[in-house]
């Protein structure tokens, strides 16, 4: 679960960055529909980033102990 949280946080950060970079670039170039689509990905990426960080912090990483 700890690994899943790390992957989710990384994917969320990449999705947010991709949405901002491509969205604003498309908006400047006048491609409004493409800009809307990619700018809508930014909040989804932020939610995934937040869920990944919370999952990473809440999951106990000590694998030597049995689960409680």
SEVEXBA-238840 format. One record per atom (N, C-alpha, C): residue number from 1; residue in one letter; atom name; x, y, z. Coordinates in pm, whole numbers. Example, Ala and Ser with C-alpha at 12.3 -4.5 7.8 and 13.67 -1.06 7.14 Angstrom:
<atoms>
atom num->1 | residuo->A | atomo->N | xx->1319 | yy->-569 | zz->780 .
atom num->1 | residuo->A | atomo->CA | xx->1230 | yy->-450 | zz->780 .
atom num->1 | residuo->A | atomo->C | xx->1320 | yy->-330 | zz->780 .
atom num->2 | residuo->S | atomo->N | xx->1285 | yy->-225 | zz->708 .
atom num->2 | residuo->S | atomo->CA | xx->1367 | yy->-106 | zz->714 .
atom num->2 | residuo->S | atomo->C | xx->1290 | yy->3 | zz->787 .
</atoms>
This chain:
<atoms>
atom num->1 | residuo->X | atomo->N | xx->82 | yy->-118 | zz->0 .
atom num->1 | residuo->X | atomo->CA | xx->0 | yy->0 | zz->0 .
atom num->1 | residuo->X | atomo->C | xx->87 | yy->126 | zz->0 .
atom num->2 | residuo->X | atomo->N | xx->201 | yy->117 | zz->67 .
atom num->2 | residuo->X | atomo->CA | xx->293 | yy->231 | zz->69 .
atom num->2 | residuo->X | atomo->C | xx->343 | yy->260 | zz->-72 .
atom num->3 | residuo->X | atomo->N | xx->375 | yy->157 | zz->-147 .
atom num->3 | residuo->X | atomo->CA | xx->423 | yy->174 | zz->-285 .
atom num->3 | residuo->X | atomo->C | xx->312 | yy->232 | zz->-372 .
atom num->4 | residuo->X | atomo->N | xx->189 | yy->188 | zz->-352 .
atom num->4 | residuo->X | atomo->CA | xx->75 | yy->241 | zz->-427 .
atom num->4 | residuo->X | atomo->C | xx->59 | yy->391 | zz->-401 .
atom num->5 | residuo->X | atomo->N | xx->76 | yy->432 | zz->-276 .
atom num->5 | residuo->X | atomo->CA | xx->67 | yy->574 | zz->-242 .
atom num->5 | residuo->X | atomo->C | xx->175 | yy->656 | zz->-311 .
atom num->6 | residuo->X | atomo->N | xx->295 | yy->601 | zz->-317 .
atom num->6 | residuo->X | atomo->CA | xx->404 | yy->672 | zz->-386 .
atom num->6 | residuo->X | atomo->C | xx->374 | yy->685 | zz->-534 .
atom num->7 | residuo->X | atomo->N | xx->327 | yy->577 | zz->-595 .
atom num->7 | residuo->X | atomo->CA | xx->294 | yy->581 | zz->-738 .
atom num->7 | residuo->X | atomo->C | xx->178 | yy->678 | zz->-765 .
atom num->8 | residuo->X | atomo->N | xx->80 | yy->678 | zz->-677 .
atom num->8 | residuo->X | atomo->CA | xx->-34 | yy->767 | zz->-695 .
atom num->8 | residuo->X | atomo->C | xx->8 | yy->913 | zz->-680 .
atom num->9 | residuo->X | atomo->N | xx->95 | yy->943 | zz->-585 .
atom num->9 | residuo->X | atomo->CA | xx->144 | yy->1080 | zz->-568 .
atom num->9 | residuo->X | atomo->C | xx->226 | yy->1124 | zz->-689 .
atom num->10 | residuo->X | atomo->N | xx->308 | yy->1036 | zz->-740 .
atom num->10 | residuo->X | atomo->CA | xx->388 | yy->1069 | zz->-858 .
atom num->10 | residuo->X | atomo->C | xx->299 | yy->1092 | zz->-980 .
atom num->11 | residuo->X | atomo->N | xx->203 | yy->1004 | zz->-998 .
atom num->11 | residuo->X | atomo->CA | xx->111 | yy->1019 | zz->-1112 .
atom num->11 | residuo->X | atomo->C | xx->29 | yy->1147 | zz->-1099 .
atom num->12 | residuo->X | atomo->N | xx->-12 | yy->1180 | zz->-978 .
atom num->12 | residuo->X | atomo->CA | xx->-88 | yy->1304 | zz->-958 .
atom num->12 | residuo->X | atomo->C | xx->-5 | yy->1428 | zz->-987 .
atom num->13 | residuo->X | atomo->N | xx->121 | yy->1427 | zz->-945 .
atom num->13 | residuo->X | atomo->CA | xx->208 | yy->1541 | zz->-973 .
atom num->13 | residuo->X | atomo->C | xx->232 | yy->1556 | zz->-1123 .
atom num->14 | residuo->X | atomo->N | xx->254 | yy->1444 | zz->-1190 .
atom num->14 | residuo->X | atomo->CA | xx->275 | yy->1449 | zz->-1335 .
atom num->14 | residuo->X | atomo->C | xx->149 | yy->1494 | zz->-1409 .
atom num->15 | residuo->X | atomo->N | xx->35 | yy->1447 | zz->-1364 .
atom num->15 | residuo->X | atomo->CA | xx->-91 | yy->1485 | zz->-1427 .
atom num->15 | residuo->X | atomo->C | xx->-119 | yy->1634 | zz->-1408 .
atom num->16 | residuo->X | atomo->N | xx->-92 | yy->1686 | zz->-1290 .
atom num->16 | residuo->X | atomo->CA | xx->-111 | yy->1830 | zz->-1266 .
atom num->16 | residuo->X | atomo->C | xx->-17 | yy->1913 | zz->-1351 .
atom num->17 | residuo->X | atomo->N | xx->109 | yy->1873 | zz->-1355 .
atom num->17 | residuo->X | atomo->CA | xx->206 | yy->1948 | zz->-1435 .
atom num->17 | residuo->X | atomo->C | xx->171 | yy->1942 | zz->-1584 .
atom num->18 | residuo->X | atomo->N | xx->133 | yy->1825 | zz->-1631 .
atom num->18 | residuo->X | atomo->CA | xx->95 | yy->1810 | zz->-1772 .
atom num->18 | residuo->X | atomo->C | xx->-27 | yy->1897 | zz->-1804 .
atom num->19 | residuo->X | atomo->N | xx->-125 | yy->1895 | zz->-1715 .
atom num->19 | residuo->X | atomo->CA | xx->-245 | yy->1974 | zz->-1738 .
atom num->19 | residuo->X | atomo->C | xx->-217 | yy->2123 | zz->-1743 .
atom num->20 | residuo->X | atomo->N | xx->-132 | yy->2171 | zz->-1654 .
atom num->20 | residuo->X | atomo->CA | xx->-99 | yy->2313 | zz->-1653 .
atom num->20 | residuo->X | atomo->C | xx->-17 | yy->2354 | zz->-1775 .
atom num->21 | residuo->X | atomo->N | xx->86 | yy->2278 | zz->-1804 .
atom num->21 | residuo->X | atomo->CA | xx->176 | yy->2315 | zz->-1913 .
atom num->21 | residuo->X | atomo->C | xx->105 | yy->2308 | zz->-2048 .
atom num->22 | residuo->X | atomo->N | xx->43 | yy->2194 | zz->-2076 .
atom num->22 | residuo->X | atomo->CA | xx->-24 | yy->2179 | zz->-2206 .
atom num->22 | residuo->X | atomo->C | xx->-148 | yy->2268 | zz->-2214 .
atom num->23 | residuo->X | atomo->N | xx->-221 | yy->2281 | zz->-2105 .
atom num->23 | residuo->X | atomo->CA | xx->-342 | yy->2363 | zz->-2105 .
atom num->23 | residuo->X | atomo->C | xx->-314 | yy->2510 | zz->-2132 .
atom num->24 | residuo->X | atomo->N | xx->-217 | yy->2566 | zz->-2064 .
atom num->24 | residuo->X | atomo->CA | xx->-187 | yy->2708 | zz->-2086 .
atom num->24 | residuo->X | atomo->C | xx->-121 | yy->2731 | zz->-2222 .
atom num->25 | residuo->X | atomo->N | xx->-40 | yy->2635 | zz->-2266 .
atom num->25 | residuo->X | atomo->CA | xx->19 | yy->2648 | zz->-2400 .
atom num->25 | residuo->X | atomo->C | xx->-89 | yy->2646 | zz->-2507 .
atom num->26 | residuo->X | atomo->N | xx->-185 | yy->2556 | zz->-2494 .
atom num->26 | residuo->X | atomo->CA | xx->-295 | yy->2550 | zz->-2591 .
atom num->26 | residuo->X | atomo->C | xx->-382 | yy->2675 | zz->-2584 .
atom num->27 | residuo->X | atomo->N | xx->-401 | yy->2729 | zz->-2465 .
atom num->27 | residuo->X | atomo->CA | xx->-482 | yy->2848 | zz->-2451 .
atom num->27 | residuo->X | atomo->C | xx->-415 | yy->2969 | zz->-2517 .
atom num->28 | residuo->X | atomo->N | xx->-285 | yy->2980 | zz->-2501 .
atom num->28 | residuo->X | atomo->CA | xx->-212 | yy->3091 | zz->-2563 .
atom num->28 | residuo->X | atomo->C | xx->-216 | yy->3080 | zz->-2715 .
atom num->29 | residuo->X | atomo->N | xx->-211 | yy->2957 | zz->-2766 .
atom num->29 | residuo->X | atomo->CA | xx->-213 | yy->2936 | zz->-2911 .
atom num->29 | residuo->X | atomo->C | xx->-353 | yy->2941 | zz->-2970 .
atom num->30 | residuo->X | atomo->N | xx->-456 | yy->2952 | zz->-2887 .
atom num->30 | residuo->X | atomo->CA | xx->-592 | yy->2967 | zz->-2936 .
atom num->30 | residuo->X | atomo->C | xx->-671 | yy->2839 | zz->-2952 .
atom num->31 | residuo->X | atomo->N | xx->-623 | yy->2728 | zz->-2903 .
atom num->31 | residuo->X | atomo->CA | xx->-695 | yy->2601 | zz->-2910 .
atom num->31 | residuo->X | atomo->C | xx->-777 | yy->2585 | zz->-2782 .
atom num->32 | residuo->X | atomo->N | xx->-896 | yy->2641 | zz->-2782 .
atom num->32 | residuo->X | atomo->CA | xx->-975 | yy->2649 | zz->-2660 .
atom num->32 | residuo->X | atomo->C | xx->-1023 | yy->2513 | zz->-2609 .
atom num->33 | residuo->X | atomo->N | xx->-1066 | yy->2424 | zz->-2698 .
atom num->33 | residuo->X | atomo->CA | xx->-1117 | yy->2294 | zz->-2654 .
atom num->33 | residuo->X | atomo->C | xx->-1006 | yy->2208 | zz->-2593 .
atom num->34 | residuo->X | atomo->N | xx->-890 | yy->2211 | zz->-2654 .
atom num->34 | residuo->X | atomo->CA | xx->-775 | yy->2136 | zz->-2600 .
atom num->34 | residuo->X | atomo->C | xx->-735 | yy->2194 | zz->-2466 .
atom num->35 | residuo->X | atomo->N | xx->-736 | yy->2327 | zz->-2456 .
atom num->35 | residuo->X | atomo->CA | xx->-700 | yy->2393 | zz->-2331 .
atom num->35 | residuo->X | atomo->C | xx->-796 | yy->2355 | zz->-2219 .
atom num->36 | residuo->X | atomo->N | xx->-925 | yy->2352 | zz->-2248 .
atom num->36 | residuo->X | atomo->CA | xx->-1024 | yy->2314 | zz->-2146 .
atom num->36 | residuo->X | atomo->C | xx->-999 | yy->2172 | zz->-2096 .
atom num->37 | residuo->X | atomo->N | xx->-974 | yy->2081 | zz->-2190 .
atom num->37 | residuo->X | atomo->CA | xx->-953 | yy->1942 | zz->-2151 .
atom num->37 | residuo->X | atomo->C | xx->-833 | yy->1928 | zz->-2059 .
atom num->38 | residuo->X | atomo->N | xx->-720 | yy->1986 | zz->-2097 .
atom num->38 | residuo->X | atomo->CA | xx->-599 | yy->1968 | zz->-2017 .
atom num->38 | residuo->X | atomo->C | xx->-605 | yy->2048 | zz->-1887 .
atom num->39 | residuo->X | atomo->N | xx->-670 | yy->2163 | zz->-1886 .
atom num->39 | residuo->X | atomo->CA | xx->-683 | yy->2236 | zz->-1760 .
atom num->39 | residuo->X | atomo->C | xx->-778 | yy->2165 | zz->-1664 .
atom num->40 | residuo->X | atomo->N | xx->-872 | yy->2085 | zz->-1717 .
atom num->40 | residuo->X | atomo->CA | xx->-958 | yy->2006 | zz->-1629 .
atom num->40 | residuo->X | atomo->C | xx->-882 | yy->1891 | zz->-1564 .
atom num->41 | residuo->X | atomo->N | xx->-770 | yy->1849 | zz->-1623 .
atom num->41 | residuo->X | atomo->CA | xx->-690 | yy->1742 | zz->-1564 .
atom num->41 | residuo->X | atomo->C | xx->-614 | yy->1788 | zz->-1440 .
atom num->42 | residuo->X | atomo->N | xx->-591 | yy->1918 | zz->-1428 .
atom num->42 | residuo->X | atomo->CA | xx->-512 | yy->1970 | zz->-1317 .
atom num->42 | residuo->X | atomo->C | xx->-576 | yy->1940 | zz->-1181 .
atom num->43 | residuo->X | atomo->N | xx->-705 | yy->1967 | zz->-1159 .
atom num->43 | residuo->X | atomo->CA | xx->-763 | yy->1932 | zz->-1028 .
atom num->43 | residuo->X | atomo->C | xx->-765 | yy->1782 | zz->-1001 .
atom num->44 | residuo->X | atomo->N | xx->-785 | yy->1702 | zz->-1106 .
atom num->44 | residuo->X | atomo->CA | xx->-781 | yy->1557 | zz->-1087 .
atom num->44 | residuo->X | atomo->C | xx->-642 | yy->1511 | zz->-1045 .
atom num->45 | residuo->X | atomo->N | xx->-541 | yy->1571 | zz->-1103 .
atom num->45 | residuo->X | atomo->CA | xx->-404 | yy->1540 | zz->-1063 .
atom num->45 | residuo->X | atomo->C | xx->-376 | yy->1581 | zz->-921 .
atom num->46 | residuo->X | atomo->N | xx->-432 | yy->1695 | zz->-880 .
atom num->46 | residuo->X | atomo->CA | xx->-413 | yy->1740 | zz->-742 .
atom num->46 | residuo->X | atomo->C | xx->-480 | yy->1645 | zz->-644 .
atom num->47 | residuo->X | atomo->N | xx->-599 | yy->1598 | zz->-678 .
atom num->47 | residuo->X | atomo->CA | xx->-668 | yy->1502 | zz->-591 .
atom num->47 | residuo->X | atomo->C | xx->-588 | yy->1372 | zz->-581 .
atom num->48 | residuo->X | atomo->N | xx->-535 | yy->1325 | zz->-692 .
atom num->48 | residuo->X | atomo->CA | xx->-453 | yy->1204 | zz->-690 .
atom num->48 | residuo->X | atomo->C | xx->-326 | yy->1226 | zz->-609 .
atom num->49 | residuo->X | atomo->N | xx->-264 | yy->1343 | zz->-623 .
atom num->49 | residuo->X | atomo->CA | xx->-145 | yy->1375 | zz->-545 .
atom num->49 | residuo->X | atomo->C | xx->-176 | yy->1375 | zz->-396 .
atom num->50 | residuo->X | atomo->N | xx->-286 | yy->1438 | zz->-358 .
atom num->50 | residuo->X | atomo->CA | xx->-325 | yy->1443 | zz->-217 .
atom num->50 | residuo->X | atomo->C | xx->-356 | yy->1303 | zz->-164 .
atom num->51 | residuo->X | atomo->N | xx->-428 | yy->1223 | zz->-240 .
atom num->51 | residuo->X | atomo->CA | xx->-459 | yy->1087 | zz->-197 .
atom num->51 | residuo->X | atomo->C | xx->-333 | yy->1003 | zz->-183 .
atom num->52 | residuo->X | atomo->N | xx->-239 | yy->1020 | zz->-274 .
atom num->52 | residuo->X | atomo->CA | xx->-114 | yy->946 | zz->-265 .
atom num->52 | residuo->X | atomo->C | xx->-31 | yy->984 | zz->-145 .
atom num->53 | residuo->X | atomo->N | xx->-24 | yy->1113 | zz->-115 .
atom num->53 | residuo->X | atomo->CA | xx->53 | yy->1159 | zz->1 .
atom num->53 | residuo->X | atomo->C | xx->-12 | yy->1110 | zz->130 .
atom num->54 | residuo->X | atomo->N | xx->-143 | yy->1120 | zz->139 .
atom num->54 | residuo->X | atomo->CA | xx->-213 | yy->1074 | zz->259 .
atom num->54 | residuo->X | atomo->C | xx->-197 | yy->924 | zz->276 .
atom num->55 | residuo->X | atomo->N | xx->-209 | yy->849 | zz->168 .
atom num->55 | residuo->X | atomo->CA | xx->-191 | yy->703 | zz->175 .
atom num->55 | residuo->X | atomo->C | xx->-51 | yy->668 | zz->220 .
atom num->56 | residuo->X | atomo->N | xx->48 | yy->739 | zz->168 .
atom num->56 | residuo->X | atomo->CA | xx->187 | yy->712 | zz->204 .
atom num->56 | residuo->X | atomo->C | xx->211 | yy->739 | zz->352 .
atom num->57 | residuo->X | atomo->N | xx->154 | yy->847 | zz->404 .
atom num->57 | residuo->X | atomo->CA | xx->175 | yy->880 | zz->544 .
atom num->57 | residuo->X | atomo->C | xx->97 | yy->791 | zz->640 .
atom num->58 | residuo->X | atomo->N | xx->-19 | yy->744 | zz->599 .
atom num->58 | residuo->X | atomo->CA | xx->-103 | yy->666 | zz->690 .
atom num->58 | residuo->X | atomo->C | xx->-65 | yy->519 | zz->696 .
atom num->59 | residuo->X | atomo->N | xx->-1 | yy->468 | zz->593 .
atom num->59 | residuo->X | atomo->CA | xx->34 | yy->326 | zz->590 .
atom num->59 | residuo->X | atomo->C | xx->164 | yy->304 | zz->665 .
atom num->60 | residuo->X | atomo->N | xx->164 | yy->207 | zz->752 .
atom num->60 | residuo->X | atomo->CA | xx->283 | yy->174 | zz->830 .
atom num->60 | residuo->X | atomo->C | xx->381 | yy->98 | zz->741 .
atom num->61 | residuo->X | atomo->N | xx->507 | yy->142 | zz->735 .
atom num->61 | residuo->X | atomo->CA | xx->603 | yy->79 | zz->645 .
atom num->61 | residuo->X | atomo->C | xx->687 | yy->-29 | zz->712 .
atom num->62 | residuo->X | atomo->N | xx->666 | yy->-55 | zz->839 .
atom num->62 | residuo->X | atomo->CA | xx->743 | yy->-158 | zz->909 .
atom num->62 | residuo->X | atomo->C | xx->684 | yy->-295 | zz->873 .
atom num->63 | residuo->X | atomo->N | xx->752 | yy->-368 | zz->787 .
atom num->63 | residuo->X | atomo->CA | xx->702 | yy->-496 | zz->739 .
atom num->63 | residuo->X | atomo->C | xx->737 | yy->-612 | zz->832 .
atom num->64 | residuo->X | atomo->N | xx->816 | yy->-588 | zz->936 .
atom num->64 | residuo->X | atomo->CA | xx->857 | yy->-697 | zz->1024 .
atom num->64 | residuo->X | atomo->C | xx->749 | yy->-732 | zz->1126 .
atom num->65 | residuo->X | atomo->N | xx->664 | yy->-638 | zz->1158 .
atom num->65 | residuo->X | atomo->CA | xx->559 | yy->-664 | zz->1255 .
atom num->65 | residuo->X | atomo->C | xx->437 | yy->-724 | zz->1187 .
atom num->66 | residuo->X | atomo->N | xx->366 | yy->-811 | zz->1256 .
atom num->66 | residuo->X | atomo->CA | xx->241 | yy->-863 | zz->1199 .
atom num->66 | residuo->X | atomo->C | xx->135 | yy->-753 | zz->1198 .
atom num->67 | residuo->X | atomo->N | xx->40 | yy->-759 | zz->1108 .
atom num->67 | residuo->X | atomo->CA | xx->-64 | yy->-656 | zz->1104 .
atom num->67 | residuo->X | atomo->C | xx->-150 | yy->-663 | zz->1229 .
atom num->68 | residuo->X | atomo->N | xx->-199 | yy->-549 | zz->1270 .
atom num->68 | residuo->X | atomo->CA | xx->-282 | yy->-542 | zz->1392 .
atom num->68 | residuo->X | atomo->C | xx->-427 | yy->-564 | zz->1360 .
</atoms>
